[in-house]
Amino acid sequence: MKKSQQAYLYASLAVVLWGTIPTAFKIALSELNIVTMLGITTLISTAVLFAIMLLTGKLCLLRQTTGRELLWSALLGLVNPVAYYLILLTAYSRLPGQVAQPINMIWPIILVFFSIPLLGQRIPARSFLALAISLAGVYIISSQGAPLSPGRSDTLGVILALISSVLWALYFVLNVRDRRDEAVKLFTGFLFGSAYMIILMASVGSFNQPLSFRGVAASVYCGFFEMGITFWLWLKALQLSETTDKVSNLVYFAPFISLILLHFIIDEPVYYTTPAGLLLIIGSVIYQNRTKKT
């Protein structure tokens, strides 16, 4: 099999797995509280990332980590997984999965606006148009089938989903400034994140609460496939691809896979406004990416 074919295979597997995550989120949140669910997911993700580093021979890179880099990992771990997922999962608990996920996808547009103060880059004028288009998509999706009757969605849930996209863009920029190996950065950040979550779980009494098998199983699934194995598959795809652009565009199929799974597994009705708004958001992101290349 050619490298390009392998790249598409790895990327397709990653996209399909990511497409299952909103359904797993909703199942887990229906059984467990947010802190317990995120604690389980973070611990599993950390274990998976450790296994990936072990199997790829990158554990030796941990010895090269400086004290300053550990402090940076402590900050990154606070942003992701702790703050980012606490806010995102709260949005999922208040909104249908088909609303929360697409709103979170506007982060590449927000990323451009972070690039001025943090990376010293200039914002192209068309980025403001891309942002306006993506926000129009957010409004259409959040209308849940009634675009002429605003306020149908949980307003706080929509705001939280938007904040999560801001946090992810911030995490992305902070991550770029760290020159270490990607797997090392992610593992050390999640290691600190696990410590934060254990403290948080203890403070809210998560260890004394009864756990349902269904909720734990869904949380473990998210730990494996949200930031664990799927991350490795995606990195492998990018490494094998001749050009990353075409492979990266495959990620936009994930929300449509999610729509199908949310409908057939947890019986979420698919509003006609969801694919319409989703196309606006994806279109604005692709337009923004082409603007950056120009």
HUHU-V844761 format. One record per pair of residues at least 12 apart in sequence whose ideal C-beta (glycine too) atoms are under 6 Angstrom apart, sorted by the first residue. I is the first residue (numbers start at 1). J is the second residue. Records with the same first field share a line. If there is no record, write none. Layout:
I->J + J
This chain:
3->240
4->242
6->240
7->237 + 240 + 241 + 247
10->233 + 236 + 237
11->237 + 247 + 250
13->233
14->230 + 233 + 234
15->250 + 251 + 253 + 254
17->225 + 230
18->230 + 254
19->254 + 257 + 258
20->261
21->226
22->97 + 101 + 258
23->261 + 262 + 265
24->218 + 221 + 222
25->92
26->97 + 266
27->218
28->215 + 218 + 219
29->93
31->212 + 214 + 215
32->215
34->89
35->200 + 201 + 204 + 206
36->206
37->219
38->85
39->197 + 201
40->219
41->219 + 222 + 223
42->81 + 193 + 194 + 197
43->194
44->220 + 223
45->190 + 223 + 227 + 228
46->190 + 191 + 194
48->224 + 228
49->186 + 187 + 190
52->232
53->183 + 187
58->183
61->181 + 184
72->178
73->188 + 189 + 192
74->192
76->189
77->189 + 192 + 193
79->171
80->171
81->193
82->193 + 196
83->167
84->164 + 167 + 168
87->160 + 163 + 164
88->164
90->160
91->157 + 160 + 161
94->154 + 157
95->154 + 157
96->268
97->262
98->259 + 262 + 274
99->141 + 142
100->161
101->255 + 258
102->141 + 255 + 278 + 281
103->138 + 161
104->161 + 164 + 165
105->281
106->134 + 165 + 281
107->165 + 168 + 169
108->285
109->130 + 131 + 134 + 288
110->165 + 166 + 169
111->169 + 172
112->127
114->169 + 173
118->173
124->291
126->291
130->284 + 287 + 288
133->280 + 284
134->281 + 284
136->280
137->277 + 280 + 281
140->273 + 276 + 277
141->274 + 277
142->158
143->273
144->271
145->271 + 273
147->273
252->282
255->278
